[in-house]
């Protein structure tokens, strides 16, 4: 019976992972795809427009 208790956790995790991947794939696209893409594009453009201190250029020396 030790082999059963050794195989149950990996089997449960494999089944859960399969359902997670299935859910992720099924939720792609659909009616809200354009809306989701617009939100991501807006977030990326807002992030690209914000300057990051210390990124690029010469650093001031103390």
PDB file of N, CA, C and O in Angstrom:
ATOM      1  N   UNK A   1       0.807  -1.207   0.000  1.00  0.00           N
ATOM      2  CA  UNK A   1       0.000   0.000   0.000  1.00  0.00           C
ATOM      3  C   UNK A   1       0.847   1.266   0.000  1.00  0.00           C
ATOM      4  O   UNK A   1       0.329   2.358  -0.237  1.00  0.00           O
ATOM      5  N   UNK A   2       2.127   1.131   0.260  1.00  0.00           N
ATOM      6  CA  UNK A   2       2.990   2.310   0.228  1.00  0.00           C
ATOM      7  C   UNK A   2       3.062   2.921  -1.167  1.00  0.00           C
ATOM      8  O   UNK A   2       3.180   4.137  -1.319  1.00  0.00           O
ATOM      9  N   UNK A   3       2.989   2.062  -2.184  1.00  0.00           N
ATOM     10  CA  UNK A   3       3.065   2.589  -3.546  1.00  0.00           C
ATOM     11  C   UNK A   3       1.854   3.447  -3.882  1.00  0.00           C
ATOM     12  O   UNK A   3       1.969   4.394  -4.660  1.00  0.00           O
ATOM     13  N   UNK A   4       0.690   3.129  -3.307  1.00  0.00           N
ATOM     14  CA  UNK A   4      -0.513   3.933  -3.553  1.00  0.00           C
ATOM     15  C   UNK A   4      -0.341   5.321  -2.945  1.00  0.00           C
ATOM     16  O   UNK A   4      -0.649   6.323  -3.590  1.00  0.00           O
ATOM     17  N   UNK A   5       0.144   5.385  -1.716  1.00  0.00           N
ATOM     18  CA  UNK A   5       0.328   6.683  -1.073  1.00  0.00           C
ATOM     19  C   UNK A   5       1.451   7.476  -1.735  1.00  0.00           C
ATOM     20  O   UNK A   5       1.485   8.702  -1.633  1.00  0.00           O
ATOM     21  N   UNK A   6       2.368   6.787  -2.413  1.00  0.00           N
ATOM     22  CA  UNK A   6       3.429   7.491  -3.130  1.00  0.00           C
ATOM     23  C   UNK A   6       2.952   8.018  -4.473  1.00  0.00           C
ATOM     24  O   UNK A   6       3.478   9.017  -4.962  1.00  0.00           O
ATOM     25  N   UNK A   7       1.974   7.372  -5.074  1.00  0.00           N
ATOM     26  CA  UNK A   7       1.502   7.779  -6.400  1.00  0.00           C
ATOM     27  C   UNK A   7       0.342   8.764  -6.363  1.00  0.00           C
ATOM     28  O   UNK A   7       0.094   9.442  -7.361  1.00  0.00           O
ATOM     29  N   UNK A   8      -0.372   8.866  -5.261  1.00  0.00           N
ATOM     30  CA  UNK A   8      -1.547   9.747  -5.200  1.00  0.00           C
ATOM     31  C   UNK A   8      -1.187  11.224  -5.356  1.00  0.00           C
ATOM     32  O   UNK A   8      -1.803  11.886  -6.190  1.00  0.00           O
ATOM     33  N   UNK A   9      -0.231  11.786  -4.609  1.00  0.00           N
ATOM     34  CA  UNK A   9       0.046  13.221  -4.771  1.00  0.00           C
ATOM     35  C   UNK A   9       0.483  13.620  -6.187  1.00  0.00           C
ATOM     36  O   UNK A   9      -0.030  14.614  -6.700  1.00  0.00           O
ATOM     37  N   UNK A  10       1.406  12.898  -6.847  1.00  0.00           N
ATOM     38  CA  UNK A  10       1.754  13.291  -8.216  1.00  0.00           C
ATOM     39  C   UNK A  10       0.580  13.160  -9.189  1.00  0.00           C
ATOM     40  O   UNK A  10       0.439  13.958 -10.116  1.00  0.00           O
ATOM     41  N   UNK A  11      -0.252  12.153  -8.967  1.00  0.00           N
ATOM     42  CA  UNK A  11      -1.411  11.975  -9.846  1.00  0.00           C
ATOM     43  C   UNK A  11      -2.398  13.122  -9.678  1.00  0.00           C
ATOM     44  O   UNK A  11      -2.914  13.643 -10.666  1.00  0.00           O
ATOM     45  N   UNK A  12      -2.661  13.514  -8.455  1.00  0.00           N
ATOM     46  CA  UNK A  12      -3.579  14.630  -8.195  1.00  0.00           C
ATOM     47  C   UNK A  12      -3.017  15.919  -8.786  1.00  0.00           C
ATOM     48  O   UNK A  12      -3.756  16.705  -9.378  1.00  0.00           O
ATOM     49  N   UNK A  13      -1.720  16.137  -8.630  1.00  0.00           N
ATOM     50  CA  UNK A  13      -1.111  17.352  -9.182  1.00  0.00           C
ATOM     51  C   UNK A  13      -1.159  17.343 -10.711  1.00  0.00           C
ATOM     52  O   UNK A  13      -1.390  18.384 -11.325  1.00  0.00           O
ATOM     53  N   UNK A  14      -0.947  16.197 -11.321  1.00  0.00           N
ATOM     54  CA  UNK A  14      -1.003  16.105 -12.784  1.00  0.00           C
ATOM     55  C   UNK A  14      -2.410  16.403 -13.294  1.00  0.00           C
ATOM     56  O   UNK A  14      -2.575  17.098 -14.296  1.00  0.00           O
ATOM     57  N   UNK A  15      -3.410  15.885 -12.614  1.00  0.00           N
ATOM     58  CA  UNK A  15      -4.799  16.149 -13.013  1.00  0.00           C
ATOM     59  C   UNK A  15      -5.130  17.623 -12.833  1.00  0.00           C
ATOM     60  O   UNK A  15      -5.752  18.227 -13.707  1.00  0.00           O
ATOM     61  N   UNK A  16      -4.722  18.210 -11.708  1.00  0.00           N
ATOM     62  CA  UNK A  16      -4.982  19.629 -11.468  1.00  0.00           C
ATOM     63  C   UNK A  16      -4.275  20.491 -12.501  1.00  0.00           C
ATOM     64  O   UNK A  16      -4.848  21.465 -12.990  1.00  0.00           O
ATOM     65  N   UNK A  17      -3.043  20.146 -12.838  1.00  0.00           N
ATOM     66  CA  UNK A  17      -2.294  20.912 -13.840  1.00  0.00           C
ATOM     67  C   UNK A  17      -2.965  20.808 -15.209  1.00  0.00           C
ATOM     68  O   UNK A  17      -3.027  21.791 -15.948  1.00  0.00           O
ATOM     69  N   UNK A  18      -3.462  19.628 -15.542  1.00  0.00           N
ATOM     70  CA  UNK A  18      -4.156  19.443 -16.821  1.00  0.00           C
ATOM     71  C   UNK A  18      -5.390  20.335 -16.888  1.00  0.00           C
ATOM     72  O   UNK A  18      -5.634  20.983 -17.905  1.00  0.00           O
ATOM     73  N   UNK A  19      -6.171  20.371 -15.806  1.00  0.00           N
ATOM     74  CA  UNK A  19      -7.359  21.225 -15.801  1.00  0.00           C
ATOM     75  C   UNK A  19      -6.985  22.708 -15.844  1.00  0.00           C
ATOM     76  O   UNK A  19      -7.698  23.502 -16.458  1.00  0.00           O
ATOM     77  N   UNK A  20      -5.885  23.088 -15.204  1.00  0.00           N
ATOM     78  CA  UNK A  20      -5.430  24.480 -15.252  1.00  0.00           C
ATOM     79  C   UNK A  20      -5.062  24.882 -16.670  1.00  0.00           C
ATOM     80  O   UNK A  20      -5.487  25.935 -17.147  1.00  0.00           O
ATOM     81  N   UNK A  21      -4.282  24.061 -17.343  1.00  0.00           N
ATOM     82  CA  UNK A  21      -3.888  24.353 -18.726  1.00  0.00           C
ATOM     83  C   UNK A  21      -5.110  24.385 -19.631  1.00  0.00           C
ATOM     84  O   UNK A  21      -5.214  25.246 -20.504  1.00  0.00           O
ATOM     85  N   UNK A  22      -6.030  23.459 -19.429  1.00  0.00           N
ATOM     86  CA  UNK A  22      -7.251  23.422 -20.237  1.00  0.00           C
ATOM     87  C   UNK A  22      -8.063  24.705 -20.052  1.00  0.00           C
ATOM     88  O   UNK A  22      -8.576  25.265 -21.020  1.00  0.00           O
ATOM     89  N   UNK A  23      -8.174  25.163 -18.818  1.00  0.00           N
ATOM     90  CA  UNK A  23      -8.913  26.394 -18.529  1.00  0.00           C
ATOM     91  C   UNK A  23      -8.232  27.596 -19.165  1.00  0.00           C
ATOM     92  O   UNK A  23      -8.902  28.461 -19.730  1.00  0.00           O
ATOM     93  N   UNK A  24      -6.904  27.660 -19.081  1.00  0.00           N
ATOM     94  CA  UNK A  24      -6.180  28.778 -19.680  1.00  0.00           C
ATOM     95  C   UNK A  24      -6.370  28.811 -21.187  1.00  0.00           C
ATOM     96  O   UNK A  24      -6.569  29.880 -21.766  1.00  0.00           O
ATOM     97  N   UNK A  25      -6.312  27.661 -21.819  1.00  0.00           N
ATOM     98  CA  UNK A  25      -6.460  27.609 -23.278  1.00  0.00           C
ATOM     99  C   UNK A  25      -7.884  27.974 -23.684  1.00  0.00           C
ATOM    100  O   UNK A  25      -8.083  28.708 -24.652  1.00  0.00           O
ATOM    101  N   UNK A  26      -8.871  27.469 -22.954  1.00  0.00           N
ATOM    102  CA  UNK A  26     -10.263  27.765 -23.305  1.00  0.00           C
ATOM    103  C   UNK A  26     -10.630  29.222 -23.069  1.00  0.00           C
ATOM    104  O   UNK A  26     -11.533  29.739 -23.727  1.00  0.00           O
ATOM    105  N   UNK A  27      -9.946  29.902 -22.137  1.00  0.00           N
ATOM    106  CA  UNK A  27     -10.296  31.287 -21.843  1.00  0.00           C
ATOM    107  C   UNK A  27      -9.623  32.273 -22.798  1.00  0.00           C
ATOM    108  O   UNK A  27      -9.893  33.472 -22.722  1.00  0.00           O
ATOM    109  N   UNK A  28      -8.770  31.808 -23.679  1.00  0.00           N
ATOM    110  CA  UNK A  28      -8.120  32.696 -24.636  1.00  0.00           C
ATOM    111  C   UNK A  28      -9.114  33.075 -25.729  1.00  0.00           C
ATOM    112  O   UNK A  28      -9.916  32.249 -26.166  1.00  0.00           O
ATOM    113  N   UNK A  29      -9.054  34.318 -26.160  1.00  0.00           N
ATOM    114  CA  UNK A  29      -9.926  34.758 -27.234  1.00  0.00           C
ATOM    115  C   UNK A  29     -11.334  34.996 -26.741  1.00  0.00           C
ATOM    116  O   UNK A  29     -11.546  35.340 -25.578  1.00  0.00           O
ATOM    117  N   UNK A  30     -12.279  34.816 -27.612  1.00  0.00           N
ATOM    118  CA  UNK A  30     -13.674  34.993 -27.237  1.00  0.00           C
ATOM    119  C   UNK A  30     -14.122  36.437 -27.391  1.00  0.00           C
ATOM    120  O   UNK A  30     -13.478  37.238 -28.068  1.00  0.00           O
ATOM    121  N   UNK A  31     -15.233  36.750 -26.754  1.00  0.00           N
ATOM    122  CA  UNK A  31     -15.865  38.056 -26.904  1.00  0.00           C
ATOM    123  C   UNK A  31     -15.037  39.175 -26.287  1.00  0.00           C
ATOM    124  O   UNK A  31     -15.088  40.305 -26.771  1.00  0.00           O
ATOM    125  N   UNK A  32     -14.286  38.897 -25.247  1.00  0.00           N
ATOM    126  CA  UNK A  32     -13.552  39.945 -24.549  1.00  0.00           C
ATOM    127  C   UNK A  32     -12.109  40.097 -25.028  1.00  0.00           C
ATOM    128  O   UNK A  32     -11.343  40.853 -24.430  1.00  0.00           O
ATOM    129  N   UNK A  33     -11.723  39.395 -26.092  1.00  0.00           N
ATOM    130  CA  UNK A  33     -10.331  39.430 -26.541  1.00  0.00           C
ATOM    131  C   UNK A  33      -9.891  40.843 -26.907  1.00  0.00           C
ATOM    132  O   UNK A  33      -8.808  41.266 -26.503  1.00  0.00           O
ATOM    133  N   UNK A  34     -10.693  41.578 -27.652  1.00  0.00           N
ATOM    134  CA  UNK A  34     -10.322  42.938 -28.054  1.00  0.00           C
ATOM    135  C   UNK A  34     -10.207  43.849 -26.834  1.00  0.00           C
ATOM    136  O   UNK A  34      -9.308  44.688 -26.760  1.00  0.00           O
ATOM    137  N   UNK A  35     -11.109  43.682 -25.890  1.00  0.00           N
ATOM    138  CA  UNK A  35     -11.077  44.505 -24.688  1.00  0.00           C
ATOM    139  C   UNK A  35      -9.832  44.192 -23.850  1.00  0.00           C
ATOM    140  O   UNK A  35      -9.179  45.103 -23.341  1.00  0.00           O
ATOM    141  N   UNK A  36      -9.507  42.913 -23.710  1.00  0.00           N
ATOM    142  CA  UNK A  36      -8.323  42.523 -22.950  1.00  0.00           C
ATOM    143  C   UNK A  36      -7.052  43.014 -23.635  1.00  0.00           C
ATOM    144  O   UNK A  36      -6.126  43.489 -22.978  1.00  0.00           O
ATOM    145  N   UNK A  37      -7.016  42.895 -24.971  1.00  0.00           N
ATOM    146  CA  UNK A  37      -5.845  43.369 -25.712  1.00  0.00           C
ATOM    147  C   UNK A  37      -5.675  44.874 -25.555  1.00  0.00           C
ATOM    148  O   UNK A  37      -4.549  45.358 -25.437  1.00  0.00           O
ATOM    149  N   UNK A  38      -6.775  45.618 -25.552  1.00  0.00           N
ATOM    150  CA  UNK A  38      -6.695  47.071 -25.392  1.00  0.00           C
ATOM    151  C   UNK A  38      -6.161  47.437 -24.011  1.00  0.00           C
ATOM    152  O   UNK A  38      -5.380  48.379 -23.880  1.00  0.00           O
ATOM    153  N   UNK A  39      -6.570  46.707 -22.992  1.00  0.00           N
ATOM    154  CA  UNK A  39      -6.077  46.981 -21.632  1.00  0.00           C
ATOM    155  C   UNK A  39      -4.583  46.710 -21.547  1.00  0.00           C
ATOM    156  O   UNK A  39      -3.846  47.496 -20.952  1.00  0.00           O
ATOM    157  N   UNK A  40      -4.130  45.616 -22.129  1.00  0.00           N
ATOM    158  CA  UNK A  40      -2.703  45.277 -22.108  1.00  0.00           C
ATOM    159  C   UNK A  40      -1.902  46.303 -22.892  1.00  0.00           C
ATOM    160  O   UNK A  40      -0.846  46.739 -22.434  1.00  0.00           O
ATOM    161  N   UNK A  41      -2.388  46.698 -24.071  1.00  0.00           N
ATOM    162  CA  UNK A  41      -1.682  47.698 -24.876  1.00  0.00           C
ATOM    163  C   UNK A  41      -1.584  49.029 -24.136  1.00  0.00           C
ATOM    164  O   UNK A  41      -0.547  49.690 -24.186  1.00  0.00           O
ATOM    165  N   UNK A  42      -2.657  49.426 -23.448  1.00  0.00           N
ATOM    166  CA  UNK A  42      -2.631  50.680 -22.698  1.00  0.00           C
ATOM    167  C   UNK A  42      -1.630  50.603 -21.556  1.00  0.00           C
ATOM    168  O   UNK A  42      -0.902  51.562 -21.299  1.00  0.00           O
ATOM    169  N   UNK A  43      -1.589  49.471 -20.873  1.00  0.00           N
ATOM    170  CA  UNK A  43      -0.649  49.313 -19.762  1.00  0.00           C
ATOM    171  C   UNK A  43       0.789  49.323 -20.265  1.00  0.00           C
ATOM    172  O   UNK A  43       1.666  49.924 -19.644  1.00  0.00           O
ATOM    173  N   UNK A  44       1.027  48.657 -21.392  1.00  0.00           N
ATOM    174  CA  UNK A  44       2.388  48.633 -21.940  1.00  0.00           C
ATOM    175  C   UNK A  44       2.826  50.007 -22.420  1.00  0.00           C
ATOM    176  O   UNK A  44       3.978  50.393 -22.216  1.00  0.00           O
ATOM    177  N   UNK A  45       1.927  50.754 -23.056  1.00  0.00           N
ATOM    178  CA  UNK A  45       2.304  52.082 -23.540  1.00  0.00           C
ATOM    179  C   UNK A  45       2.504  53.048 -22.373  1.00  0.00           C
ATOM    180  O   UNK A  45       3.379  53.911 -22.436  1.00  0.00           O
ATOM    181  N   UNK A  46       1.715  52.918 -21.318  1.00  0.00           N
ATOM    182  CA  UNK A  46       1.900  53.770 -20.142  1.00  0.00           C
ATOM    183  C   UNK A  46       3.214  53.445 -19.453  1.00  0.00           C
ATOM    184  O   UNK A  46       3.899  54.340 -18.958  1.00  0.00           O
ATOM    185  N   UNK A  47       3.565  52.176 -19.421  1.00  0.00           N
ATOM    186  CA  UNK A  47       4.814  51.754 -18.793  1.00  0.00           C
ATOM    187  C   UNK A  47       6.012  52.212 -19.625  1.00  0.00           C
ATOM    188  O   UNK A  47       7.043  52.586 -19.067  1.00  0.00           O
ATOM    189  N   UNK A  48       5.885  52.186 -20.939  1.00  0.00           N
ATOM    190  CA  UNK A  48       6.991  52.590 -21.815  1.00  0.00           C
ATOM    191  C   UNK A  48       7.203  54.105 -21.754  1.00  0.00           C
ATOM    192  O   UNK A  48       8.321  54.580 -21.954  1.00  0.00           O
ATOM    193  N   UNK A  49       6.139  54.867 -21.479  1.00  0.00           N
ATOM    194  CA  UNK A  49       6.256  56.319 -21.440  1.00  0.00           C
ATOM    195  C   UNK A  49       6.839  56.818 -20.120  1.00  0.00           C
ATOM    196  O   UNK A  49       7.303  57.955 -20.042  1.00  0.00           O
ATOM    197  N   UNK A  50       6.820  55.986 -19.090  1.00  0.00           N
ATOM    198  CA  UNK A  50       7.330  56.385 -17.780  1.00  0.00           C
ATOM    199  C   UNK A  50       8.832  56.178 -17.727  1.00  0.00           C
ATOM    200  O   UNK A  50       9.301  55.051 -17.883  1.00  0.00           O
ATOM    201  N   UNK A  51       9.601  57.243 -17.508  1.00  0.00           N
ATOM    202  CA  UNK A  51      11.056  57.061 -17.447  1.00  0.00           C
ATOM    203  C   UNK A  51      11.465  56.340 -16.162  1.00  0.00           C
ATOM    204  O   UNK A  51      10.907  56.567 -15.088  1.00  0.00           O
ATOM    205  N   UNK A  52      12.432  55.486 -16.309  1.00  0.00           N
ATOM    206  CA  UNK A  52      12.939  54.740 -15.159  1.00  0.00           C
ATOM    207  C   UNK A  52      14.204  55.419 -14.679  1.00  0.00           C
ATOM    208  O   UNK A  52      15.154  55.551 -15.449  1.00  0.00           O
ATOM    209  N   UNK A  53      14.246  55.858 -13.420  1.00  0.00           N
ATOM    210  CA  UNK A  53      15.448  56.529 -12.929  1.00  0.00           C
ATOM    211  C   UNK A  53      16.647  55.585 -12.962  1.00  0.00           C
ATOM    212  O   UNK A  53      16.563  54.439 -12.521  1.00  0.00           O
ATOM    213  N   UNK A  54      17.736  56.075 -13.478  1.00  0.00           N
ATOM    214  CA  UNK A  54      18.958  55.305 -13.524  1.00  0.00           C
ATOM    215  C   UNK A  54      19.055  54.366 -14.699  1.00  0.00           C
ATOM    216  O   UNK A  54      20.046  53.647 -14.823  1.00  0.00           O
ATOM    217  N   UNK A  55      18.061  54.346 -15.569  1.00  0.00           N
ATOM    218  CA  UNK A  55      18.109  53.448 -16.713  1.00  0.00           C
ATOM    219  C   UNK A  55      18.709  54.171 -17.903  1.00  0.00           C
ATOM    220  O   UNK A  55      18.159  55.167 -18.373  1.00  0.00           O
ATOM    221  N   UNK A  56      19.818  53.681 -18.383  1.00  0.00           N
ATOM    222  CA  UNK A  56      20.461  54.274 -19.560  1.00  0.00           C
ATOM    223  C   UNK A  56      21.173  55.571 -19.203  1.00  0.00           C
ATOM    224  O   UNK A  56      20.919  56.178 -18.163  1.00  0.00           O
ATOM    225  N   UNK A  57      22.053  55.969 -20.074  1.00  0.00           N
ATOM    226  CA  UNK A  57      22.765  57.224 -19.852  1.00  0.00           C
ATOM    227  C   UNK A  57      23.828  57.096 -18.774  1.00  0.00           C
ATOM    228  O   UNK A  57      24.035  56.024 -18.206  1.00  0.00           O
ATOM    229  N   UNK A  58      24.484  58.191 -18.507  1.00  0.00           N
ATOM    230  CA  UNK A  58      25.560  58.187 -17.522  1.00  0.00           C
ATOM    231  C   UNK A  58      24.989  58.405 -16.133  1.00  0.00           C
ATOM    232  O   UNK A  58      24.095  59.227 -15.935  1.00  0.00           O
ATOM    233  N   UNK A  59      25.502  57.677 -15.203  1.00  0.00           N
ATOM    234  CA  UNK A  59      25.093  57.828 -13.807  1.00  0.00           C
ATOM    235  C   UNK A  59      25.891  58.976 -13.173  1.00  0.00           C
ATOM    236  O   UNK A  59      27.097  59.083 -13.397  1.00  0.00           O
ATOM    237  N   UNK A  60      25.235  59.826 -12.394  1.00  0.00           N
ATOM    238  CA  UNK A  60      25.986  60.866 -11.688  1.00  0.00           C
ATOM    239  C   UNK A  60      26.873  60.232 -10.611  1.00  0.00           C
ATOM    240  O   UNK A  60      26.459  59.309  -9.910  1.00  0.00           O
ATOM    241  N   UNK A  61      28.073  60.738 -10.499  1.00  0.00           N
ATOM    242  CA  UNK A  61      28.990  60.186  -9.495  1.00  0.00           C
ATOM    243  C   UNK A  61      29.012  61.081  -8.280  1.00  0.00           C
ATOM    244  O   UNK A  61      28.991  62.307  -8.387  1.00  0.00           O
ATOM    245  N   UNK A  62      29.055  60.459  -7.143  1.00  0.00           N
ATOM    246  CA  UNK A  62      29.048  61.213  -5.879  1.00  0.00           C
ATOM    247  C   UNK A  62      30.451  61.482  -5.392  1.00  0.00           C
ATOM    248  O   UNK A  62      30.632  62.103  -4.345  1.00  0.00           O
TER     249      UNK A  62
END
